[in-house]
Amino acid sequence: MGACCRSCSETAEGMTARYRRVLTAVLVINAIMFVVESIWSLIAGSTALQADALDFLADTFTYGLTLSVLDSAPDVRARAALFKGGSLGAMAFLVLAAATWRAIAAVPPEPETMGVIAVLALTANFTSVLLLYRFRDGDANMASVWQCSRNDAIGNLAVIAAAIGVTVSGSVWPDIAVAVAMAGLFLGSCRKICRRALGELESLEIPG
């Protein structure tokens, strides 16, 4: 029985060590892409790219927070996931505010720059998704990381579609539509992550 416990402990420790390395790599990828996309979103004048850059920033913070609580008690990890879910909700409202301002200004973005940067971002996020795939069924904290990475990849495809739409129509509306859709995606993930985290906290409060 003791040997079995030691074996299980070593397996769990190995999984945690692997997850920590993967999470660190993904954090670095996201931090770099936040800087790159922030600069080029301003140059292109794209709300969708700005939303995606903000997503990279939020994910960098999310991965850092996840790393900081990786060895903490389950209730601490669940509260961290709850905080991350809330941050996604806040980010959604920031994106909606930016989209409203862009709609009033009605200046179309530069679609070529949008497309190139969106493809670069998609490559970065697809790499992150592949790295995190094996950890997608963990606790609320791990699941929230998976949700963020999946959202990013979907968002990048949407930005590419927006670039094509702006090219064809010469209008700002495809860019705004994608930004609003991304805000909706953020709100959906916020709801899912918070619900799971609250469920875990509730189960921890039930006496065994």
Secondary structure, 3 states (H helix, E strand, C coil): CHHHHHHHHHHHHHHHHHHHHHHHHHHHHHHHHHHHHHHHHHHHCCHHHHHHHHHHHHHHHHHHHHHHCCCCCHHHHHHHHHHHHHHHHHHHHHHHHHHHHHHHHCCCCCHHHHHHHHHHHHHHHHHHHHHHHHHCCCCHHHHHHHHHHHHHHHHHHHHHHHHHHHHHHCCCHHHHHHHHHHHHHHHHHHHHHHHHHHHHHHHHHCCC
